[in-house]
Amino acid sequence: MNIQNNLNIIKQSLPEQVTLVAVSKTKPVSDLMEAYNAGQRIFGENKIQEMAEKHEQMPKDITWHMIGHVQRNKVKYMAPFVSLIHGVESFKLLKEINKQAIKHDRVIDCLLQIKIAEEDSKFGMSTQEASDILQSEDFSTLKNINITGVMGMATFTDNQLQIKKEFKLLKTVFEELKLLNSKNCNLKTISMGMSGDYKLAIDCGSTMVRIGSSIFGARNYN
């Protein structure tokens, strides 16, 4: 398993406007350092505690992305350092992120997680909910967050047409939300696509891909 090789192959396949988030969840710091030494600086974790521990141990020029489901009571542990939170799916969570960001005198970038998959298991808000939040009076008072885009996860299926339809939906939602021109918003990121479907996601307009197993090998859930 050569992490450096894997990284280089993927980076060569990405258009220059697409950002690579190396999904390092469950992987040891030694693996992350291999990717770091090969030039990777953006890492994505799905558990806040694990991300905080790795942040402590690793070089400080790393940009940490929280890509998993966020529990509100744990936001405080990542507020001092997290660079981008992908999975924001409620106004309550935005309020909590804003509150913790104020304590550290930071503005934290967030993506609204839109439910594009047909599966019930996927988290996210509807297009209407996202639109309502961005236009609400309450939202405009949150000065310590910045919504920089949207994130979505396609259905876990081999049906490429379905995945493509869901990715295109996210791109459409992004364009619609952009038209709202709302405060605390600077929409530029569409985070979609993982190891199995990132090329299709890029074809559908993704600007940020989250790739784990193609870089680090299969996940270890022991």
Summary of the structure (lengths in Angstrom):
residues: 222
radius of gyration: 16.8
end to end distance: 19.1
largest distance: 51.0
contacts: 713
relative contact order: 0.16
helix: 42%
strand: 20%
